[in-house]
Every structure is written in structure tokens, then in C-alpha cells.
Amino acid sequence: MTPPDDALSESELREAWPALSNRERAEGLKVLPRAAAEDLFFTLGAREQERVLRDLPADERRTWLRVLPPDDAADLLQQVPAGPGREGLLALLDEPTRHEVEALLAYQQDRAGGLMSPRFGRLRPEMSIAEALTYLRQQTRVKVAASFYVYVLDPAQTLLGVVSFRDLLTAPAGARVQDVMSKDVVTVDSQLGQVEVARLFRSSRRLALPVIDKSRHMQGVVTADDIVDAVSEDATSDIQKLGGSEELGEPYLQIGFTRMFRKRAGWLSALFLGEMLTATAMGFFEKEIDKAVVLALFVPLIISSGGNSGSQATSLVIRAMALGEVKLRDWFRVVGREIFAGLALGATLGCIGFVRILLWQKAFHTYGQHYLLIGFTVGASLIGVVTFGTLAGSLLPFILRRLGFDPASASAPFVATLVDVTGLIIYFTTASAIMRGTLL
């Protein structure tokens, strides 16, 4: 049947998708040709797929759920709280697929077991190459999701080796699978975290990796596409936390205003309360400011430099942790590096600040007869504040990791707020020491 000329196209629906309600999205899928609708549905995230299914009639819900591979169906069901709702969706699957999905749901989403597909090509070592190709030709049509490699298993499903399709096609006549398979297999433990899995993909340069349990029984296959999607979601979460908000959990243009408000207001309120300590610190040094009002001119300069250095150190350490370059046991080495880095960076900024004061004094006579003392105060304060900022910023992710929290929670605004208060104390304490008997 040819669709009418005014039928909605896939590109038009994709363009309008962010502005549509869940019900309108479900209706949009109905009017697309089936192939185009499936293409669009497969590109959606698990959360969006679940919301679309929610607004479909039960019979259509079954159809759409059954087109998903078991690993994608498990991701979708993870979006539904355990209980009658999830059980109802599981009941829509055919029995073999339901068993596969239930096995996947036993794993956490960020573990290799939660990312893998249970459908993969498998062979026996004693098979001839002709038998293997005939068998795979039949299996690939229905039960093999990742066809980059084929895995050689014994009757107990223990992994013996791996062979690529290219090796099978180029194998000499009369050869058997065991003659062309590689026993040097890079494997993934089913409980391995997604960051470590991504690291294995990067080092091995494979398109797919077998997932095994502690007895080396084959459980499934993780593909590069699976881990790219998972790591992308994880990176998005970390970036949102570093910006000083909770993880949104859904695309920016699709999250409701109320949910967006709740996720941002909490952190902003906490940071605002923290910044109130800055006003308290300023009040504590009120007498010093009254005697030398010029000191107040440099408060924004001092505290912003400390906050910037702390945020910089935090971002570097969190990223190094994510890449596996830094472990908890490396905290002492990191502290040593950041102390020297903070001293060097603080000295650089201190020199720039001192020269700036000299130039402004010469050009505009802004700072009076004690301008040299002011310059030394600003320069010395910057060394102290920047050093403390880098030290605090580098240590905070370690402390959070040690306490079992996500290091990304050490957001840049949080570190900046922490360093602001300390920076004021360092600045006015340094000023009291250098300017005592003159301006103070």
C-alpha cells in the first residue's frame, strides 16, 4: 500500500520529536511505514522507548517490545520499577526471549552482564569449516546479534577460543574449527564495570568481547556499540554533575520544567548557603577593610583565582580517575604534584598581579604611597590561595571515592565555594602580617 502524499515522513517526525508529547510520539510511529518506524524506534534511548510503549495499546505494545533484541529489551524494562508493571511487560515476550531478558535483568546496568547480548555465534571445535558455515548461516538469521566473531565452546559452554568470519571463509579445505581458532581470547568478567570494559575495548581494538563468569562459562557478548552508548551516558552524567546540578537522566529539551527545577535548585541552594560563609568571613575582617579600603578591590581577584585553580585540579583528577590513570592509592603522588603545581601557578599569578599594581600606580596613582606593600600582599596571597585551591580540588575526588560517592559530585562550583571562604581568610591574614603598622 502506497502512503498518501501528505503522510508524515521519518525526517519530519524526527525533527518534531522533542516537542511532541508521549502520546503524539506513539501516534507518529503508527503513521510511518513499518520499516521507517522501526528505524526510528531503535535509535531512541531506553527511557524514551518505555514512554512510547506506555501510550500504546497492549497488542501494539507486544509487537514493538518483541522487535527489540534481548539486551535492548532489558534496558527498557530497567526503566520500569520492579513490580506488576515490569512483570506485565515481561509477559508480552515469547518464552525464550523472556528467559534471556530475565537473566540480563539480574545484572546491574553499568556492569558487563547488563550490557551484553546473550545471542552470539557459537561453534564446537570438532566441526569442519563447511559444517560451521552451514550452521552459522542458519543461526545468524534469528539468534545471532553480533556477527563479528564466532566463539568456540565445549558442551559445558566453556569458552575455548574465538574465530572471525574472515578466518572461516579463508580456511583451507578439510580444516576444522579448532585448527583456525585463536585460544588467546580477551574476555570480560560479567561483573566488570562499564568504564573498565571500555578500557579493554580501547586496548584490544576489538569490535566485540565475550562475557564470561568465574568458571569461564560464556554468558554473552558486549559490542563496541553497546559500550559507546553506555560510556556516552556516563560521561553526560559526569559533566552535568561537574556543572553543579544533579544528573538530568533525559535529554535537555524533553525533561519537564518541574523536574529540571528540582535537579538544579538543590545544588544552587546548597552553594548559596556556602557562599554566605564568604559574607561572614568579610564581616570578620571588617576592621581591616575599614582601615584599608583598597584591600576590598582585590577580593574578587583573590577568590576567583583560588576557585579557578581548585576547579581546574578537580576536573583533571576526576577525568584521570575515569580513564583509570589514577587510583585511590595514588593520592599521595597527586597531592605532591598539585602542591608544586599550585606554588608555581600561584607565583605566576602573583607576579602578574604585582606588575599590574605597579603599572596602575605609575599610570593613575591609584594605590597611594604604600602600593608596594599592597602589591606584595596580593602576590603572596595569590600563592597561598592558588596552592590551597589546587590541593583541595585534587583531594576532594579522592575523599568522595573513599567514602563511596561518585567523584564527579565534586563539582566545580562546589570546589569554588569551598575555596572562596578559605581564600578570604588567607588574603586578610596575609595583609595583616605584611601591612601591620602601616595601613593596618
C-alpha positions as CSV (number, residue, x, y, z in Angstrom):
1,M,0.0,0.0,0.0
2,T,1.4,3.4,-1.0
3,P,1.2,6.0,1.7
4,P,-0.6,9.2,0.9
5,D,1.3,12.2,-0.4
6,D,0.7,14.1,2.8
7,A,1.9,11.3,5.1
8,L,4.4,12.2,7.8
9,S,8.0,11.3,6.8
10,E,10.5,9.9,9.2
11,S,12.7,13.0,8.9
12,E,9.7,15.3,9.8
13,L,8.8,13.1,12.8
14,R,12.5,13.2,14.0
15,E,12.6,16.9,13.7
16,A,9.3,17.4,15.6
17,W,10.1,14.6,18.2
18,P,11.4,16.8,21.1
19,A,8.3,19.0,21.0
20,L,5.8,16.1,21.0
21,S,4.1,14.5,23.9
22,N,4.5,10.8,24.5
23,R,1.0,10.1,23.1
24,E,1.8,12.2,20.0
25,R,5.1,10.3,19.5
26,A,3.2,7.0,19.7
27,E,0.7,8.2,17.1
28,G,3.5,9.4,14.9
29,L,5.1,5.9,14.9
30,K,1.7,4.5,13.7
31,V,1.5,6.6,10.6
32,L,5.1,5.9,9.5
33,P,5.8,2.9,7.2
34,R,6.8,0.0,9.4
35,A,10.4,-0.1,8.4
36,A,10.9,3.6,9.0
37,A,9.1,3.4,12.3
38,E,11.3,0.6,13.4
39,D,14.4,2.5,12.4
40,L,13.3,5.5,14.5
41,F,12.3,3.3,17.4
42,F,15.7,1.6,17.5
43,T,17.5,4.9,17.7
44,L,15.6,6.0,20.8
45,G,17.0,5.7,24.3
46,A,15.6,3.1,26.6
47,R,13.7,5.7,28.6
48,E,12.1,7.2,25.5
49,Q,11.1,3.7,24.2
50,E,9.5,2.9,27.5
51,R,7.5,6.1,27.5
52,V,6.3,5.5,23.9
53,L,5.2,1.9,24.8
54,R,3.3,3.2,27.8
55,D,0.9,5.1,25.4
56,L,0.3,2.2,23.0
57,P,-2.5,-0.4,23.2
58,A,-1.5,-3.7,24.7
59,D,-1.4,-5.6,21.3
60,E,0.8,-2.9,19.7
61,R,3.0,-2.8,22.8
62,R,3.7,-6.5,22.4
63,T,4.7,-6.0,18.8
64,W,7.1,-3.2,19.5
65,L,8.6,-4.9,22.5
66,R,9.3,-8.1,20.6
67,V,11.2,-6.4,17.8
68,L,13.9,-5.4,20.4
69,P,17.0,-7.6,20.9
70,P,17.1,-9.1,24.5
71,D,19.7,-6.6,25.7
72,D,17.7,-3.6,24.5
73,A,14.5,-5.0,25.9
74,A,16.3,-5.5,29.3
75,D,17.4,-1.8,29.1
76,L,13.8,-0.7,28.5
77,L,12.5,-2.8,31.4
78,Q,15.1,-1.3,33.7
79,Q,13.2,2.0,33.3
80,V,10.1,0.4,34.9
81,P,10.1,-0.2,38.7
82,A,10.1,-3.8,39.7
83,G,6.6,-5.0,40.3
84,P,3.4,-5.5,38.3
85,G,4.3,-3.0,35.6
86,R,7.6,-4.8,34.7
87,E,6.0,-8.2,35.0
88,G,3.3,-7.2,32.6
89,L,5.8,-6.2,30.0
90,L,7.8,-9.3,30.5
91,A,4.7,-11.4,29.9
92,L,4.4,-9.8,26.4
93,L,7.6,-11.5,25.3
94,D,7.9,-15.0,23.9
95,E,9.2,-17.6,26.4
96,P,12.8,-18.0,25.2
97,T,13.3,-14.2,25.0
98,R,11.7,-13.7,28.4
99,H,14.2,-16.1,30.0
100,E,17.1,-14.2,28.2
101,V,15.8,-10.8,29.4
102,E,15.2,-12.0,33.0
103,A,18.8,-13.3,33.1
104,L,20.0,-9.9,31.9
105,L,17.9,-8.0,34.5
106,A,19.8,-9.9,37.2
107,Y,22.8,-7.7,36.4
108,Q,23.3,-4.0,37.1
109,Q,23.0,-1.8,34.1
110,D,26.6,-0.5,34.4
111,R,28.1,-4.0,34.5
112,A,29.3,-6.1,31.6
113,G,26.5,-8.5,32.3
114,G,23.9,-5.7,32.0
115,L,25.4,-4.6,28.7
116,M,25.8,-7.9,26.9
117,S,23.7,-9.6,24.3
118,P,23.0,-13.3,25.0
119,R,22.8,-14.0,21.3
120,F,26.1,-14.8,19.6
121,G,27.6,-17.2,17.2
122,R,28.9,-20.4,18.8
123,L,30.6,-23.5,17.3
124,R,32.1,-26.8,18.5
125,P,35.9,-27.3,18.0
126,E,35.5,-30.6,16.1
127,M,33.2,-29.1,13.4
128,S,34.5,-28.9,9.9
129,I,34.6,-25.5,8.3
130,A,31.8,-26.5,5.9
131,E,29.6,-27.6,8.8
132,A,30.4,-24.4,10.7
133,L,29.4,-22.1,7.8
134,T,26.2,-24.0,7.2
135,Y,25.3,-23.9,10.9
136,L,26.1,-20.2,11.2
137,R,24.1,-19.3,8.0
138,Q,21.0,-20.8,9.7
139,Q,21.7,-19.3,13.2
140,T,22.6,-15.8,12.0
141,R,19.1,-15.2,10.7
142,V,17.4,-15.5,14.0
143,K,19.7,-15.9,17.0
144,V,23.0,-14.0,16.4
145,A,23.0,-10.3,17.2
146,A,26.8,-9.7,16.9
147,S,28.3,-11.4,13.9
148,F,31.9,-10.0,14.1
149,Y,33.3,-13.1,15.7
150,V,32.3,-16.7,16.5
151,Y,33.1,-18.3,19.8
152,V,34.2,-21.9,20.2
153,L,32.6,-23.7,23.2
154,D,32.6,-27.1,24.7
155,P,29.4,-29.0,25.7
156,A,29.5,-27.2,29.1
157,Q,29.5,-23.8,27.3
158,T,33.1,-23.1,28.5
159,L,34.9,-20.7,26.2
160,L,37.8,-22.4,24.3
161,G,38.6,-19.9,21.6
162,V,37.4,-17.3,19.0
163,V,37.4,-17.2,15.3
164,S,36.4,-14.4,12.9
165,F,34.1,-14.9,10.0
166,R,37.0,-14.0,7.7
167,D,39.1,-16.8,9.1
168,L,36.3,-19.2,8.5
169,L,35.8,-18.1,4.9
170,T,39.6,-18.3,4.1
171,A,40.3,-21.6,5.9
172,P,41.8,-24.4,3.8
173,A,39.6,-27.2,2.7
174,G,39.3,-30.0,5.2
175,A,40.2,-27.8,8.2
176,R,38.3,-27.9,11.4
177,V,37.3,-25.1,13.6
178,Q,39.9,-25.9,16.2
179,D,42.6,-25.6,13.5
180,V,41.7,-21.9,12.8
181,M,40.5,-20.6,16.1
182,S,42.6,-18.4,18.4
183,K,43.0,-19.5,22.0
184,D,44.3,-16.1,23.0
185,V,40.9,-14.5,23.8
186,V,40.4,-11.2,25.5
187,T,37.4,-11.8,27.9
188,V,35.3,-9.7,30.1
189,D,34.1,-10.7,33.6
190,S,30.3,-10.4,33.8
191,Q,30.6,-8.1,36.9
192,L,33.2,-5.8,35.4
193,G,32.1,-2.1,35.4
194,Q,31.5,-0.3,32.1
195,V,34.4,2.0,32.4
196,E,36.8,-1.0,32.7
197,V,35.0,-2.7,29.8
198,A,35.6,0.5,27.7
199,R,39.2,0.4,28.7
200,L,39.5,-3.2,27.4
201,F,37.9,-2.3,24.1
202,R,40.4,0.6,23.7
203,S,43.4,-1.6,24.4
204,S,42.3,-4.7,22.5
205,R,40.9,-2.9,19.4
206,R,38.1,-5.5,19.1
207,L,34.6,-4.9,17.9
208,A,33.1,-7.4,20.4
209,L,34.3,-9.1,23.6
210,P,32.9,-12.3,25.2
211,V,31.5,-12.1,28.6
212,I,32.3,-15.0,31.0
213,D,31.6,-15.9,34.6
214,K,34.1,-17.1,37.1
215,S,34.1,-20.6,35.7
216,R,34.8,-19.3,32.2
217,H,31.3,-20.2,31.0
218,M,30.2,-18.0,28.1
219,Q,27.4,-15.6,29.1
220,G,27.1,-13.3,26.2
221,V,28.8,-10.7,24.0
222,V,29.4,-6.9,24.5
223,T,29.8,-5.0,21.3
224,A,31.6,-1.7,20.8
225,D,28.3,0.0,20.0
226,D,26.9,-1.2,23.4
227,I,29.9,0.3,25.3
228,V,30.0,3.5,23.3
229,D,26.3,4.2,24.3
230,A,26.9,3.3,27.9
231,V,30.1,5.4,28.3
232,S,28.4,8.3,26.5
233,E,25.6,8.3,29.0
234,D,28.1,8.0,31.9
235,A,30.1,11.0,30.5
236,T,26.9,13.0,30.2
237,S,26.1,12.3,33.8
238,D,29.5,13.3,35.0
239,I,29.5,16.6,33.0
240,Q,26.2,17.6,34.4
241,K,27.4,16.9,37.9
242,L,30.6,18.8,37.3
243,G,28.4,21.8,36.3
244,G,26.8,21.9,39.7
245,S,23.5,20.0,39.2
246,E,22.0,16.6,39.6
247,E,22.1,14.2,36.6
248,L,19.1,15.0,34.4
249,G,18.6,11.5,33.2
250,E,16.9,12.5,29.9
251,P,17.5,14.9,27.0
252,Y,17.6,18.6,27.9
253,L,14.7,19.6,25.7
254,Q,12.5,16.8,26.9
255,I,12.8,17.0,30.7
256,G,9.8,18.6,32.3
257,F,10.3,22.1,33.9
258,T,9.4,20.9,37.4
259,R,12.0,18.0,37.3
260,M,14.6,20.4,35.8
261,F,13.9,22.8,38.6
262,R,14.3,20.2,41.4
263,K,17.5,18.9,40.0
264,R,19.1,22.3,39.8
265,A,17.6,24.1,42.8
266,G,19.0,21.8,45.4
267,W,22.6,22.3,44.4
268,L,22.2,26.0,43.9
269,S,20.6,26.4,47.3
270,A,23.5,24.5,48.9
271,L,26.1,26.6,47.1
272,F,24.2,29.7,48.1
273,L,24.3,28.8,51.7
274,G,28.0,28.0,51.3
275,E,28.7,31.4,49.8
276,M,27.0,33.0,52.8
277,L,30.1,32.0,54.7
278,T,32.0,34.4,52.4
279,A,29.9,37.2,53.7
280,T,30.6,36.0,57.3
281,A,34.4,36.0,56.6
282,M,34.2,39.5,55.1
283,G,32.4,40.7,58.3
284,F,35.1,39.1,60.5
285,F,37.7,41.3,58.7
286,E,35.5,44.4,58.7
287,K,38.0,46.4,60.7
288,E,40.9,45.7,58.3
289,I,38.7,46.7,55.4
290,D,37.7,50.0,57.2
291,K,41.4,50.8,57.7
292,A,42.5,49.9,54.2
293,V,39.5,50.1,51.8
294,V,41.9,49.4,48.9
295,L,42.1,45.8,50.1
296,A,38.4,45.2,49.1
297,L,39.3,46.0,45.5
298,F,41.2,42.7,45.2
299,V,38.8,40.4,46.9
300,P,37.1,39.2,43.6
301,L,40.6,38.7,42.1
302,I,41.8,36.6,45.0
303,I,38.8,34.3,45.5
304,S,38.2,33.8,41.7
305,S,41.8,32.7,41.3
306,G,41.5,30.2,44.1
307,G,38.2,28.9,42.8
308,N,39.5,28.6,39.2
309,S,42.6,26.7,40.3
310,G,40.5,24.3,42.5
311,S,38.0,23.7,39.7
312,Q,40.9,23.0,37.3
313,A,42.5,20.5,39.6
314,T,39.2,18.7,40.3
315,S,38.4,18.3,36.7
316,L,41.8,16.9,35.8
317,V,41.8,14.4,38.7
318,I,38.2,13.2,38.0
319,R,39.0,12.7,34.4
320,A,42.2,10.8,35.3
321,M,40.1,8.6,37.6
322,A,37.6,7.9,34.9
323,L,40.3,6.9,32.5
324,G,42.0,4.6,35.1
325,E,45.1,6.8,35.1
326,V,44.8,7.5,38.8
327,K,43.7,5.1,41.6
328,L,42.9,5.7,45.3
329,R,46.4,4.5,46.2
330,D,47.9,7.3,44.1
331,W,46.5,10.1,46.3
332,F,49.9,10.9,47.8
333,R,51.5,11.3,44.4
334,V,48.7,13.5,43.2
335,V,49.0,15.7,46.3
336,G,52.7,16.1,45.8
337,R,52.3,17.1,42.1
338,E,49.5,19.6,42.9
339,I,51.4,21.3,45.8
340,F,54.3,22.1,43.4
341,A,51.8,23.0,40.6
342,G,49.9,25.2,43.0
343,L,53.1,27.0,44.1
344,A,54.2,27.5,40.5
345,L,50.8,28.7,39.3
346,G,50.3,30.9,42.3
347,A,53.7,32.5,41.9
348,T,52.9,33.2,38.2
349,L,49.6,34.8,39.0
350,G,51.2,36.7,42.0
351,C,53.9,38.2,39.7
352,I,51.2,39.2,37.2
353,G,49.2,40.8,40.0
354,F,52.2,42.6,41.4
355,V,53.2,44.0,38.0
356,R,49.7,45.1,37.3
357,I,49.6,47.1,40.6
358,L,52.9,48.8,39.7
359,L,51.7,49.8,36.3
360,W,48.4,51.2,37.6
361,Q,50.1,53.1,40.3
362,K,52.6,54.6,37.8
363,A,49.8,55.5,35.4
364,F,47.0,56.5,37.7
365,H,48.4,56.8,41.3
366,T,45.6,54.5,42.4
367,Y,47.0,52.8,45.5
368,G,48.8,55.6,47.4
369,Q,52.3,55.6,49.0
370,H,52.1,52.0,50.3
371,Y,51.5,50.5,46.9
372,L,54.5,48.2,47.2
373,L,53.0,46.6,50.4
374,I,49.7,46.2,48.6
375,G,51.5,44.5,45.7
376,F,53.4,42.1,48.0
377,T,50.2,41.3,49.8
378,V,48.3,40.5,46.6
379,G,51.2,38.5,45.2
380,A,51.8,36.4,48.4
381,S,48.0,35.9,48.9
382,L,47.7,34.5,45.4
383,I,50.5,32.0,46.0
384,G,48.7,30.8,49.1
385,V,45.2,30.8,47.7
386,V,46.0,29.1,44.4
387,T,48.1,26.4,46.2
388,F,45.3,25.7,48.6
389,G,42.8,25.7,45.8
390,T,44.7,23.1,43.7
391,L,45.3,21.0,46.8
392,A,41.7,21.0,47.9
393,G,40.5,20.4,44.3
394,S,42.7,17.4,43.8
395,L,42.0,15.8,47.2
396,L,38.2,16.1,47.2
397,P,37.6,13.4,44.5
398,F,39.7,11.0,46.4
399,I,37.8,11.7,49.6
400,L,34.5,11.2,47.9
401,R,35.7,8.0,46.2
402,R,36.9,6.7,49.5
403,L,33.5,7.4,51.1
404,G,31.8,5.5,48.3
405,F,30.4,8.5,46.4
406,D,30.8,9.5,42.8
407,P,33.9,11.7,42.4
408,A,32.0,13.7,39.8
409,S,29.9,15.0,42.7
410,A,32.9,17.3,43.5
411,S,31.5,19.8,41.1
412,A,33.5,22.9,40.0
413,P,31.0,25.3,41.7
414,F,31.3,23.3,45.0
415,V,35.1,23.5,45.0
416,A,35.0,27.2,44.1
417,T,32.6,27.9,47.0
418,L,34.9,26.0,49.4
419,V,38.0,27.8,48.3
420,D,36.2,31.3,48.3
421,V,35.9,31.3,52.1
422,T,39.4,30.0,52.7
423,G,40.8,32.4,50.1
424,L,39.4,35.4,52.1
425,I,41.0,34.1,55.3
426,I,44.4,33.6,53.6
427,Y,44.2,37.1,51.9
428,F,43.3,39.1,55.0
429,T,45.7,37.1,57.3
430,T,48.5,37.8,54.8
431,A,47.5,41.5,54.6
432,S,47.6,41.8,58.5
433,A,51.1,40.3,58.6
434,I,52.6,42.4,55.8
435,M,50.8,45.8,56.4
436,R,50.7,45.8,60.2
437,G,52.0,49.2,61.4
438,T,51.3,51.0,58.1
439,L,47.8,50.7,56.7
440,L,46.6,48.3,59.4
